[in-house]
Amino acid sequence: MRIALINENSQAGKNQIVEAALKKAAVPFGHIVFNYGMYSPEDEAQLNYIQVGVLASILLAAKAADFIVTGCGTGEGAMLACNSFPGLLCGHVTNPCDAYLFAQVNDGNCVSLPFAQGFGWGAELNLQYTFEKLFGTSGGQGYPQERAGIEQQNKKILDRVRANNFKDLATCLQGLDQGLVKGAVAGKRFRELFFESCTDGPITDYVMTLVGRGSI
C-alpha cells in the first residue's frame, strides 16, 4: 500500500516525528510512505486544513496514493475537509483502538489525527501503536466477528450513498477557487512524488494544467 502523509501549517513542525512513527509502523508490513509535507512551519508552500482535503482527494483519484494519513491541531478540521471530497472516507483517530476499529468496521482510506491535542509525553509511541493497528492487518474484516457480515454490508451501502451524493472530483475541483487548489499542490516535492506514482486520467491531466510536469 502507498501511504501519503500530509501535514497542514499549524502542525508542520511535527512532520518528521509523524513520518518517523509512520514508517516504523508501516514499512515492516510492506507499505511505502510518501511524505508530501508540510515539512516545516517555514515552508514556502503553506497548506491550510481545507487544502489538505484538496491534496488528499487528488492523490487518491490519480492513484498516486492508496491511503492518506493527515491531521491538524484537533484532527477535526482536516477530517471534515477530507470528507467534503468524493473518493475520501476519513476517520478521526486518536489512539490504537480508534485506528483498529476504523480500519475493520469502516474500512476507509484516510485518517485524521490530533497532532496538538494531548500531544505530550509518549506521543510518538501513541502514533506508532496507532499506525500499527491501522496498517498491520487487512481492513474491512469487521468487529466483533459476529457483526462482520452486517458491517461489511453497511459499508457497501455507505459507498453507494456517497457515490450518488458526490459529483466527480474533476468537476468539484474546477468549481473551487483555483488559487486554493494550486496552493494545495505547490509543495516543494509535490511534482517529484506525484508524477512518479500517479496514473493517467482526468485528474492527472488537470493537475498538469496547474503545475506542469516540468523537470523533476
Protein Blocks (a to p, Z undefined) as FASTA:
>chain_A
ZZdddddfklmmmmmmmmmmmmmmmmmnopacddebjfbfklmbacdfklmmmmmmmmmm
nopafbdcdddfkommmmmmmmmpghiacdddfbfklmmmmmmmnopabdcddfkgopag
hklmmmmmmmmmmmmpcehkopafklmmmmmmmmmmmmmmmmmmpccfklmmmmpcfklm
mmmmmcfklmmmmmmmmccdfklmmmmmmnonmjZZ
